[in-house]
């Protein structure tokens, strides 16, 4: 059976195919890529009955319009975003995020701009692009994975599975999946000894401002420069870096690496954002202020366990759902709608 097929009608810059990322290849110089906000991607996949490693779409900036060329297709969106559908030339109806719905052939899905930086779209069965080194994630700088290693554009077509091949029934979440609050927690190092004691204190005492210089690779922060211990300490022999690394070049202003970050770097890393807090850092738009808090490794592990517990509780809270004005065609075709046989004649 042919699967579902969607087409990009308009929009697409800032939109890429992603999945959990490409692991086990950093030693070969291959970046991880993958979702910037994995908990939200997992939420969208859960709503349509996908495994958490299914590929979907992630976007920022302007919204986009998708056409269901071949359906039906089950979908769900996670994020602060407007979600609407038009069917058969009829009026545009609001669906909202954090719920699933099944789209029929010819339906147009209107996705607004992501108000909180990024949003995720899951399609039933996941986006079916060829995996590269074990992942379907797009890494635009190296033109790796996804759809030809690039952002999407009008006319692009992506296949997925039909409804009926994945999951059953629509679901919604009573509330969006909440992320942790408070300061962004970091582990010191690995080169915090390249900075003066006042600079280390300043990292934690400053209200850092997120600048417009941000993308999937990283974000620059504005604030008082952090002084290196001496001029020669501002550069190091390039060594391994990971998403979350807080690099500090010679100008003293931090640069935090995100999912598409390179695999090696020559700036000293004063600290590293813990995995539990990296998604909400990635969501912060330009102009937002943040503070860092230093924690130890056991606290970082406990924070990750807490986010995983929050995730389990959120999945358990999902309830059956039928979008307003929507026919459950699956139930209509498969369920026994009468309890017995009736005679038509008197």
DOKE-64314 format. One record per residue (C-alpha): residue number from 1; residue in one letter; chain; x, y, z. Coordinates in nm, 3 decimals, decimal comma, padded with zeros to 5 digits. Last residue first. Layout:
<mipa NUM; 'A'; 'A'; <X; Y; Z>>
...
This chain:
<mipa 346; 'X'; 'A'; <-04,367; -00,402; 00,738>>
<mipa 345; 'X'; 'A'; <-04,060; -00,422; 00,510>>
<mipa 344; 'X'; 'A'; <-03,715; -00,294; 00,619>>
<mipa 343; 'X'; 'A'; <-03,645; -00,574; 00,866>>
<mipa 342; 'X'; 'A'; <-03,373; -00,484; 01,118>>
<mipa 341; 'X'; 'A'; <-03,052; -00,674; 01,191>>
<mipa 340; 'X'; 'A'; <-02,871; -00,632; 01,528>>
<mipa 339; 'X'; 'A'; <-02,652; -00,412; 01,748>>
<mipa 338; 'X'; 'A'; <-02,584; -00,142; 01,493>>
<mipa 337; 'X'; 'A'; <-02,264; 00,062; 01,441>>
<mipa 336; 'X'; 'A'; <-02,021; -00,227; 01,423>>
<mipa 335; 'X'; 'A'; <-01,686; -00,046; 01,407>>
<mipa 334; 'X'; 'A'; <-01,452; -00,056; 01,107>>
<mipa 333; 'X'; 'A'; <-01,568; 00,200; 00,855>>
<mipa 332; 'X'; 'A'; <-01,716; 00,461; 01,087>>
<mipa 331; 'X'; 'A'; <-01,448; 00,406; 01,350>>
<mipa 330; 'X'; 'A'; <-01,176; 00,480; 01,099>>
<mipa 329; 'X'; 'A'; <-01,375; 00,768; 00,953>>
<mipa 328; 'X'; 'A'; <-01,384; 00,950; 01,286>>
<mipa 327; 'X'; 'A'; <-01,566; 01,251; 01,145>>
<mipa 326; 'X'; 'A'; <-01,426; 01,591; 01,248>>
<mipa 325; 'X'; 'A'; <-01,648; 01,893; 01,322>>
<mipa 324; 'X'; 'A'; <-01,459; 01,968; 01,645>>
<mipa 323; 'X'; 'A'; <-01,144; 01,758; 01,675>>
<mipa 322; 'X'; 'A'; <-01,205; 01,418; 01,833>>
<mipa 321; 'X'; 'A'; <-00,996; 01,338; 02,138>>
<mipa 320; 'X'; 'A'; <-00,901; 01,046; 02,354>>
<mipa 319; 'X'; 'A'; <-00,695; 01,153; 02,658>>
<mipa 318; 'X'; 'A'; <-00,323; 01,201; 02,717>>
<mipa 317; 'X'; 'A'; <-00,228; 01,228; 03,087>>
<mipa 316; 'X'; 'A'; <-00,008; 00,916; 03,087>>
<mipa 315; 'X'; 'A'; <00,213; 01,080; 02,825>>
<mipa 314; 'X'; 'A'; <00,257; 01,383; 03,055>>
<mipa 313; 'X'; 'A'; <00,345; 01,166; 03,355>>
<mipa 312; 'X'; 'A'; <00,609; 00,981; 03,153>>
<mipa 311; 'X'; 'A'; <00,758; 01,312; 03,035>>
<mipa 310; 'X'; 'A'; <00,771; 01,454; 03,385>>
<mipa 309; 'X'; 'A'; <00,955; 01,139; 03,496>>
<mipa 308; 'X'; 'A'; <01,205; 01,187; 03,211>>
<mipa 307; 'X'; 'A'; <01,252; 01,549; 03,315>>
<mipa 306; 'X'; 'A'; <01,318; 01,438; 03,673>>
<mipa 305; 'X'; 'A'; <01,570; 01,173; 03,561>>
<mipa 304; 'X'; 'A'; <01,757; 01,442; 03,369>>
<mipa 303; 'X'; 'A'; <01,763; 01,670; 03,672>>
<mipa 302; 'X'; 'A'; <01,891; 01,381; 03,885>>
<mipa 301; 'X'; 'A'; <02,179; 01,326; 03,642>>
<mipa 300; 'X'; 'A'; <02,270; 01,695; 03,653>>
<mipa 299; 'X'; 'A'; <02,252; 01,695; 04,033>>
<mipa 298; 'X'; 'A'; <02,485; 01,394; 04,047>>
<mipa 297; 'X'; 'A'; <02,728; 01,575; 03,809>>
<mipa 296; 'X'; 'A'; <02,757; 01,894; 04,013>>
<mipa 295; 'X'; 'A'; <02,567; 02,219; 03,962>>
<mipa 294; 'X'; 'A'; <02,661; 02,572; 03,851>>
<mipa 293; 'X'; 'A'; <02,370; 02,810; 03,786>>
<mipa 292; 'X'; 'A'; <02,347; 03,025; 03,476>>
<mipa 291; 'X'; 'A'; <02,116; 03,321; 03,429>>
<mipa 290; 'X'; 'A'; <01,895; 03,413; 03,138>>
<mipa 289; 'X'; 'A'; <01,770; 03,712; 02,947>>
<mipa 288; 'X'; 'A'; <01,549; 03,699; 02,637>>
<mipa 287; 'X'; 'A'; <01,633; 03,955; 02,368>>
<mipa 286; 'X'; 'A'; <01,670; 03,703; 02,087>>
<mipa 285; 'X'; 'A'; <01,445; 03,400; 02,141>>
<mipa 284; 'X'; 'A'; <01,497; 03,126; 02,401>>
<mipa 283; 'X'; 'A'; <01,388; 02,784; 02,275>>
<mipa 282; 'X'; 'A'; <01,743; 02,642; 02,255>>
<mipa 281; 'X'; 'A'; <01,791; 02,722; 02,625>>
<mipa 280; 'X'; 'A'; <01,472; 02,533; 02,699>>
<mipa 279; 'X'; 'A'; <01,605; 02,224; 02,518>>
<mipa 278; 'X'; 'A'; <01,955; 02,243; 02,681>>
<mipa 277; 'X'; 'A'; <01,824; 02,228; 03,037>>
<mipa 276; 'X'; 'A'; <01,805; 01,851; 03,097>>
<mipa 275; 'X'; 'A'; <02,127; 01,791; 02,901>>
<mipa 274; 'X'; 'A'; <02,338; 02,006; 03,131>>
<mipa 273; 'X'; 'A'; <02,489; 02,324; 02,988>>
<mipa 272; 'X'; 'A'; <02,870; 02,298; 02,973>>
<mipa 271; 'X'; 'A'; <03,118; 02,537; 03,138>>
<mipa 270; 'X'; 'A'; <03,419; 02,761; 03,080>>
<mipa 269; 'X'; 'A'; <03,498; 02,610; 02,743>>
<mipa 268; 'X'; 'A'; <03,824; 02,741; 02,601>>
<mipa 267; 'X'; 'A'; <03,811; 02,832; 02,231>>
<mipa 266; 'X'; 'A'; <03,974; 02,609; 01,968>>
<mipa 265; 'X'; 'A'; <03,677; 02,391; 01,879>>
<mipa 264; 'X'; 'A'; <03,596; 02,035; 01,775>>
<mipa 263; 'X'; 'A'; <03,273; 01,850; 01,682>>
<mipa 262; 'X'; 'A'; <03,078; 02,139; 01,532>>
<mipa 261; 'X'; 'A'; <02,743; 02,241; 01,677>>
<mipa 260; 'X'; 'A'; <02,426; 02,129; 01,496>>
<mipa 259; 'X'; 'A'; <02,250; 02,036; 01,824>>
<mipa 258; 'X'; 'A'; <02,343; 02,353; 02,015>>
<mipa 257; 'X'; 'A'; <02,671; 02,521; 02,109>>
<mipa 256; 'X'; 'A'; <02,671; 02,812; 02,353>>
<mipa 255; 'X'; 'A'; <02,882; 03,115; 02,263>>
<mipa 254; 'X'; 'A'; <02,997; 03,327; 02,555>>
<mipa 253; 'X'; 'A'; <03,137; 03,682; 02,523>>
<mipa 252; 'X'; 'A'; <03,499; 03,731; 02,639>>
<mipa 251; 'X'; 'A'; <03,622; 03,894; 02,317>>
<mipa 250; 'X'; 'A'; <03,899; 03,627; 02,300>>
<mipa 249; 'X'; 'A'; <03,649; 03,344; 02,251>>
<mipa 248; 'X'; 'A'; <03,442; 03,190; 02,533>>
<mipa 247; 'X'; 'A'; <03,283; 02,854; 02,455>>
<mipa 246; 'X'; 'A'; <02,990; 02,732; 02,662>>
<mipa 245; 'X'; 'A'; <02,950; 02,366; 02,554>>
<mipa 244; 'X'; 'A'; <02,583; 02,262; 02,548>>
<mipa 243; 'X'; 'A'; <02,613; 02,042; 02,239>>
<mipa 242; 'X'; 'A'; <02,957; 01,877; 02,259>>
<mipa 241; 'X'; 'A'; <03,313; 01,990; 02,199>>
<mipa 240; 'X'; 'A'; <03,629; 01,790; 02,132>>
<mipa 239; 'X'; 'A'; <03,967; 01,960; 02,119>>
<mipa 238; 'X'; 'A'; <04,134; 02,236; 01,924>>
<mipa 237; 'X'; 'A'; <04,462; 02,346; 02,078>>
<mipa 236; 'X'; 'A'; <04,360; 02,631; 02,300>>
<mipa 235; 'X'; 'A'; <04,297; 03,000; 02,256>>
<mipa 234; 'X'; 'A'; <04,198; 03,266; 02,508>>
<mipa 233; 'X'; 'A'; <04,448; 03,131; 02,760>>
<mipa 232; 'X'; 'A'; <04,738; 03,304; 02,578>>
<mipa 231; 'X'; 'A'; <04,596; 03,642; 02,677>>
<mipa 230; 'X'; 'A'; <04,593; 03,561; 03,048>>
<mipa 229; 'X'; 'A'; <04,343; 03,416; 03,298>>
<mipa 228; 'X'; 'A'; <04,068; 03,491; 03,048>>
<mipa 227; 'X'; 'A'; <03,832; 03,771; 03,135>>
<mipa 226; 'X'; 'A'; <03,458; 03,720; 03,081>>
<mipa 225; 'X'; 'A'; <03,306; 04,010; 02,891>>
<mipa 224; 'X'; 'A'; <03,003; 04,182; 03,048>>
<mipa 223; 'X'; 'A'; <02,684; 04,077; 02,872>>
<mipa 222; 'X'; 'A'; <02,559; 03,952; 02,536>>
<mipa 221; 'X'; 'A'; <02,514; 03,584; 02,451>>
<mipa 220; 'X'; 'A'; <02,581; 03,413; 02,118>>
<mipa 219; 'X'; 'A'; <02,376; 03,114; 02,014>>
<mipa 218; 'X'; 'A'; <02,462; 02,780; 01,855>>
<mipa 217; 'X'; 'A'; <02,448; 02,550; 01,556>>
<mipa 216; 'X'; 'A'; <02,069; 02,541; 01,509>>
<mipa 215; 'X'; 'A'; <02,067; 02,918; 01,474>>
<mipa 214; 'X'; 'A'; <02,159; 03,218; 01,684>>
<mipa 213; 'X'; 'A'; <02,309; 03,562; 01,633>>
<mipa 212; 'X'; 'A'; <01,996; 03,758; 01,728>>
<mipa 211; 'X'; 'A'; <02,135; 03,784; 02,081>>
<mipa 210; 'X'; 'A'; <02,031; 03,606; 02,401>>
<mipa 209; 'X'; 'A'; <02,096; 03,836; 02,697>>
<mipa 208; 'X'; 'A'; <02,294; 03,724; 02,997>>
<mipa 207; 'X'; 'A'; <02,178; 03,845; 03,341>>
<mipa 206; 'X'; 'A'; <02,512; 03,810; 03,516>>
<mipa 205; 'X'; 'A'; <02,599; 03,655; 03,854>>
<mipa 204; 'X'; 'A'; <02,682; 03,301; 03,736>>
<mipa 203; 'X'; 'A'; <02,926; 03,384; 03,454>>
<mipa 202; 'X'; 'A'; <03,051; 03,675; 03,667>>
<mipa 201; 'X'; 'A'; <03,175; 03,437; 03,936>>
<mipa 200; 'X'; 'A'; <03,383; 03,250; 03,678>>
<mipa 199; 'X'; 'A'; <03,515; 03,582; 03,545>>
<mipa 198; 'X'; 'A'; <03,601; 03,703; 03,897>>
<mipa 197; 'X'; 'A'; <03,806; 03,381; 03,952>>
<mipa 196; 'X'; 'A'; <03,998; 03,441; 03,632>>
<mipa 195; 'X'; 'A'; <03,942; 03,210; 03,339>>
<mipa 194; 'X'; 'A'; <04,150; 02,935; 03,173>>
<mipa 193; 'X'; 'A'; <04,085; 02,712; 03,476>>
<mipa 192; 'X'; 'A'; <03,727; 02,677; 03,350>>
<mipa 191; 'X'; 'A'; <03,866; 02,458; 03,071>>
<mipa 190; 'X'; 'A'; <03,648; 02,142; 03,096>>
<mipa 189; 'X'; 'A'; <03,477; 02,304; 03,258>>
<mipa 188; 'X'; 'A'; <03,209; 02,369; 03,516>>
<mipa 187; 'X'; 'A'; <02,877; 02,188; 03,487>>
<mipa 186; 'X'; 'A'; <02,585; 02,408; 03,393>>
<mipa 185; 'X'; 'A'; <02,226; 02,474; 03,495>>
<mipa 184; 'X'; 'A'; <02,015; 02,729; 03,308>>
<mipa 183; 'X'; 'A'; <01,845; 02,928; 03,585>>
<mipa 182; 'X'; 'A'; <01,483; 02,860; 03,676>>
<mipa 181; 'X'; 'A'; <01,216; 02,656; 03,502>>
<mipa 180; 'X'; 'A'; <01,201; 02,297; 03,380>>
<mipa 179; 'X'; 'A'; <00,999; 02,223; 03,063>>
<mipa 178; 'X'; 'A'; <00,621; 02,193; 03,050>>
<mipa 177; 'X'; 'A'; <00,447; 01,958; 02,805>>
<mipa 176; 'X'; 'A'; <00,138; 02,149; 02,696>>
<mipa 175; 'X'; 'A'; <-00,180; 02,087; 02,896>>
<mipa 174; 'X'; 'A'; <-00,480; 01,850; 02,876>>
<mipa 173; 'X'; 'A'; <-00,293; 01,665; 02,600>>
<mipa 172; 'X'; 'A'; <-00,491; 01,543; 02,303>>
<mipa 171; 'X'; 'A'; <-00,548; 01,211; 02,139>>
<mipa 170; 'X'; 'A'; <-00,691; 01,078; 01,814>>
<mipa 169; 'X'; 'A'; <-00,765; 00,711; 01,760>>
<mipa 168; 'X'; 'A'; <-00,541; 00,426; 01,655>>
<mipa 167; 'X'; 'A'; <-00,168; 00,413; 01,591>>
<mipa 166; 'X'; 'A'; <00,011; 00,349; 01,264>>
<mipa 165; 'X'; 'A'; <-00,081; 00,170; 00,940>>
<mipa 164; 'X'; 'A'; <-00,442; 00,279; 00,981>>
<mipa 163; 'X'; 'A'; <-00,349; 00,637; 00,892>>
<mipa 162; 'X'; 'A'; <-00,121; 00,623; 00,596>>
<mipa 161; 'X'; 'A'; <00,255; 00,619; 00,644>>
<mipa 160; 'X'; 'A'; <00,491; 00,903; 00,554>>
<mipa 159; 'X'; 'A'; <00,615; 01,059; 00,232>>
<mipa 158; 'X'; 'A'; <00,765; 01,403; 00,178>>
<mipa 157; 'X'; 'A'; <00,722; 01,627; -00,124>>
<mipa 156; 'X'; 'A'; <00,909; 01,950; -00,192>>
<mipa 155; 'X'; 'A'; <00,720; 02,193; -00,418>>
<mipa 154; 'X'; 'A'; <00,774; 02,496; -00,194>>
<mipa 153; 'X'; 'A'; <01,107; 02,470; -00,008>>
<mipa 152; 'X'; 'A'; <01,247; 02,264; 00,280>>
<mipa 151; 'X'; 'A'; <01,581; 02,336; 00,439>>
<mipa 150; 'X'; 'A'; <01,873; 02,135; 00,309>>
<mipa 149; 'X'; 'A'; <02,061; 01,805; 00,337>>
<mipa 148; 'X'; 'A'; <01,902; 01,662; 00,019>>
<mipa 147; 'X'; 'A'; <01,579; 01,610; 00,215>>
<mipa 146; 'X'; 'A'; <01,692; 01,503; 00,561>>
<mipa 145; 'X'; 'A'; <02,051; 01,384; 00,581>>
<mipa 144; 'X'; 'A'; <02,375; 01,579; 00,535>>
<mipa 143; 'X'; 'A'; <02,424; 01,901; 00,346>>
<mipa 142; 'X'; 'A'; <02,736; 01,976; 00,558>>
<mipa 141; 'X'; 'A'; <02,611; 02,312; 00,685>>
<mipa 140; 'X'; 'A'; <02,246; 02,200; 00,661>>
<mipa 139; 'X'; 'A'; <02,264; 01,906; 00,898>>
<mipa 138; 'X'; 'A'; <01,928; 01,735; 00,842>>
<mipa 137; 'X'; 'A'; <01,827; 01,444; 01,064>>
<mipa 136; 'X'; 'A'; <01,726; 01,113; 00,902>>
<mipa 135; 'X'; 'A'; <01,970; 00,915; 01,118>>
<mipa 134; 'X'; 'A'; <02,171; 00,593; 01,105>>
<mipa 133; 'X'; 'A'; <02,470; 00,718; 00,908>>
<mipa 132; 'X'; 'A'; <02,233; 00,874; 00,654>>
<mipa 131; 'X'; 'A'; <01,871; 00,759; 00,675>>
<mipa 130; 'X'; 'A'; <01,666; 00,780; 00,355>>
<mipa 129; 'X'; 'A'; <01,359; 01,004; 00,391>>
<mipa 128; 'X'; 'A'; <01,030; 00,863; 00,520>>
<mipa 127; 'X'; 'A'; <00,885; 01,122; 00,756>>
<mipa 126; 'X'; 'A'; <00,740; 00,939; 01,055>>
<mipa 125; 'X'; 'A'; <00,481; 00,663; 01,081>>
<mipa 124; 'X'; 'A'; <00,199; 00,912; 01,128>>
<mipa 123; 'X'; 'A'; <00,337; 01,262; 01,085>>
<mipa 122; 'X'; 'A'; <00,492; 01,462; 01,370>>
<mipa 121; 'X'; 'A'; <00,532; 01,840; 01,350>>
<mipa 120; 'X'; 'A'; <00,770; 02,023; 01,585>>
<mipa 119; 'X'; 'A'; <00,794; 02,388; 01,694>>
<mipa 118; 'X'; 'A'; <01,081; 02,630; 01,753>>
<mipa 117; 'X'; 'A'; <01,143; 02,980; 01,887>>
<mipa 116; 'X'; 'A'; <00,860; 03,027; 02,132>>
<mipa 115; 'X'; 'A'; <00,604; 03,187; 01,898>>
<mipa 114; 'X'; 'A'; <00,665; 02,932; 01,624>>
<mipa 113; 'X'; 'A'; <00,524; 03,097; 01,314>>
<mipa 112; 'X'; 'A'; <00,194; 02,953; 01,200>>
<mipa 111; 'X'; 'A'; <00,122; 02,612; 01,049>>
<mipa 110; 'X'; 'A'; <-00,157; 02,586; 00,793>>
<mipa 109; 'X'; 'A'; <-00,244; 02,229; 00,692>>
<mipa 108; 'X'; 'A'; <-00,424; 02,200; 00,361>>
<mipa 107; 'X'; 'A'; <-00,654; 01,905; 00,306>>
<mipa 106; 'X'; 'A'; <-00,662; 01,761; -00,046>>
<mipa 105; 'X'; 'A'; <-00,640; 01,401; 00,064>>
<mipa 104; 'X'; 'A'; <-00,768; 01,367; 00,420>>
<mipa 103; 'X'; 'A'; <-00,604; 01,481; 00,741>>
<mipa 102; 'X'; 'A'; <-00,620; 01,287; 01,066>>
<mipa 101; 'X'; 'A'; <-00,587; 01,486; 01,387>>
<mipa 100; 'X'; 'A'; <-00,361; 01,472; 01,690>>
<mipa 99; 'X'; 'A'; <-00,347; 01,714; 01,983>>
<mipa 98; 'X'; 'A'; <-00,083; 01,934; 02,147>>
<mipa 97; 'X'; 'A'; <-00,128; 02,221; 01,901>>
<mipa 96; 'X'; 'A'; <-00,450; 02,382; 01,785>>
<mipa 95; 'X'; 'A'; <-00,700; 02,257; 01,532>>
<mipa 94; 'X'; 'A'; <-00,845; 02,583; 01,403>>
<mipa 93; 'X'; 'A'; <-01,063; 02,569; 01,097>>
<mipa 92; 'X'; 'A'; <-01,002; 02,744; 00,765>>
<mipa 91; 'X'; 'A'; <-01,327; 02,769; 00,578>>
<mipa 90; 'X'; 'A'; <-01,415; 02,530; 00,298>>
<mipa 89; 'X'; 'A'; <-01,224; 02,481; -00,025>>
<mipa 88; 'X'; 'A'; <-01,243; 02,107; 00,021>>
<mipa 87; 'X'; 'A'; <-01,076; 02,110; 00,360>>
<mipa 86; 'X'; 'A'; <-00,882; 02,388; 00,533>>
<mipa 85; 'X'; 'A'; <-00,678; 02,312; 00,844>>
<mipa 84; 'X'; 'A'; <-00,531; 02,532; 01,117>>
<mipa 83; 'X'; 'A'; <-00,245; 02,512; 01,367>>
<mipa 82; 'X'; 'A'; <-00,120; 02,828; 01,543>>
<mipa 81; 'X'; 'A'; <00,205; 02,772; 01,732>>
<mipa 80; 'X'; 'A'; <00,343; 02,748; 02,083>>
<mipa 79; 'X'; 'A'; <00,492; 02,403; 02,045>>
<mipa 78; 'X'; 'A'; <00,401; 02,044; 01,968>>
<mipa 77; 'X'; 'A'; <00,212; 01,961; 01,647>>
<mipa 76; 'X'; 'A'; <00,026; 01,642; 01,560>>
<mipa 75; 'X'; 'A'; <-00,044; 01,457; 01,237>>
<mipa 74; 'X'; 'A'; <-00,229; 01,154; 01,096>>
<mipa 73; 'X'; 'A'; <-00,233; 01,127; 00,719>>
<mipa 72; 'X'; 'A'; <-00,521; 01,003; 00,504>>
<mipa 71; 'X'; 'A'; <-00,390; 01,048; 00,251>>
<mipa 70; 'X'; 'A'; <-00,217; 01,133; -00,072>>
<mipa 69; 'X'; 'A'; <-00,136; 01,490; -00,175>>
<mipa 68; 'X'; 'A'; <-00,197; 01,631; 00,172>>
<mipa 67; 'X'; 'A'; <-00,097; 01,995; 00,121>>
<mipa 66; 'X'; 'A'; <00,132; 02,179; 00,364>>
<mipa 65; 'X'; 'A'; <00,138; 02,552; 00,443>>
<mipa 64; 'X'; 'A'; <00,428; 02,714; 00,628>>
<mipa 63; 'X'; 'A'; <00,508; 02,941; 00,919>>
<mipa 62; 'X'; 'A'; <00,774; 03,208; 00,930>>
<mipa 61; 'X'; 'A'; <01,055; 03,183; 01,189>>
<mipa 60; 'X'; 'A'; <01,128; 02,839; 01,330>>
<mipa 59; 'X'; 'A'; <01,069; 02,487; 01,208>>
<mipa 58; 'X'; 'A'; <01,104; 02,120; 01,296>>
<mipa 57; 'X'; 'A'; <00,958; 01,845; 01,078>>
<mipa 56; 'X'; 'A'; <00,934; 01,477; 01,162>>
<mipa 55; 'X'; 'A'; <01,150; 01,165; 01,195>>
<mipa 54; 'X'; 'A'; <01,048; 00,874; 01,417>>
<mipa 53; 'X'; 'A'; <01,291; 00,791; 01,700>>
<mipa 52; 'X'; 'A'; <01,028; 00,843; 01,970>>
<mipa 51; 'X'; 'A'; <00,810; 00,564; 01,830>>
<mipa 50; 'X'; 'A'; <00,496; 00,701; 01,663>>
<mipa 49; 'X'; 'A'; <00,142; 00,683; 01,806>>
<mipa 48; 'X'; 'A'; <00,025; 01,018; 01,669>>
<mipa 47; 'X'; 'A'; <00,027; 01,200; 02,006>>
<mipa 46; 'X'; 'A'; <00,346; 01,024; 02,115>>
<mipa 45; 'X'; 'A'; <00,532; 01,160; 01,812>>
<mipa 44; 'X'; 'A'; <00,429; 01,516; 01,897>>
<mipa 43; 'X'; 'A'; <00,539; 01,468; 02,258>>
<mipa 42; 'X'; 'A'; <00,874; 01,317; 02,159>>
<mipa 41; 'X'; 'A'; <00,935; 01,621; 01,940>>
<mipa 40; 'X'; 'A'; <00,848; 01,848; 02,232>>
<mipa 39; 'X'; 'A'; <01,084; 01,664; 02,468>>
<mipa 38; 'X'; 'A'; <01,361; 01,670; 02,202>>
<mipa 37; 'X'; 'A'; <01,377; 02,050; 02,172>>
<mipa 36; 'X'; 'A'; <01,662; 02,116; 01,928>>
<mipa 35; 'X'; 'A'; <01,579; 01,794; 01,746>>
<mipa 34; 'X'; 'A'; <01,865; 01,619; 01,564>>
<mipa 33; 'X'; 'A'; <02,214; 01,734; 01,455>>
<mipa 32; 'X'; 'A'; <02,497; 01,517; 01,598>>
<mipa 31; 'X'; 'A'; <02,785; 01,659; 01,398>>
<mipa 30; 'X'; 'A'; <03,011; 01,428; 01,196>>
<mipa 29; 'X'; 'A'; <03,382; 01,489; 01,254>>
<mipa 28; 'X'; 'A'; <03,472; 01,120; 01,259>>
<mipa 27; 'X'; 'A'; <03,501; 01,118; 01,640>>
<mipa 26; 'X'; 'A'; <03,152; 01,272; 01,641>>
<mipa 25; 'X'; 'A'; <03,018; 00,962; 01,467>>
<mipa 24; 'X'; 'A'; <02,845; 00,762; 01,740>>
<mipa 23; 'X'; 'A'; <02,515; 00,948; 01,733>>
<mipa 22; 'X'; 'A'; <02,318; 01,113; 01,455>>
<mipa 21; 'X'; 'A'; <02,009; 01,284; 01,586>>
<mipa 20; 'X'; 'A'; <01,679; 01,228; 01,767>>
<mipa 19; 'X'; 'A'; <01,489; 01,295; 01,439>>
<mipa 18; 'X'; 'A'; <01,487; 01,598; 01,212>>
<mipa 17; 'X'; 'A'; <01,356; 01,708; 00,872>>
<mipa 16; 'X'; 'A'; <01,405; 02,080; 00,825>>
<mipa 15; 'X'; 'A'; <01,209; 02,407; 00,835>>
<mipa 14; 'X'; 'A'; <01,390; 02,741; 00,871>>
<mipa 13; 'X'; 'A'; <01,298; 02,843; 00,518>>
<mipa 12; 'X'; 'A'; <00,994; 02,624; 00,435>>
<mipa 11; 'X'; 'A'; <00,715; 02,859; 00,342>>
<mipa 10; 'X'; 'A'; <00,448; 02,778; 00,087>>
<mipa 9; 'X'; 'A'; <00,288; 02,470; -00,065>>
<mipa 8; 'X'; 'A'; <00,517; 02,205; 00,085>>
<mipa 7; 'X'; 'A'; <00,376; 01,874; -00,028>>
<mipa 6; 'X'; 'A'; <00,252; 01,577; 00,174>>
<mipa 5; 'X'; 'A'; <00,235; 01,208; 00,086>>
<mipa 4; 'X'; 'A'; <00,078; 00,922; 00,278>>
<mipa 3; 'X'; 'A'; <00,187; 00,569; 00,206>>
<mipa 2; 'X'; 'A'; <00,128; 00,347; -00,090>>
<mipa 1; 'X'; 'A'; <00,000; 00,000; 00,000>>
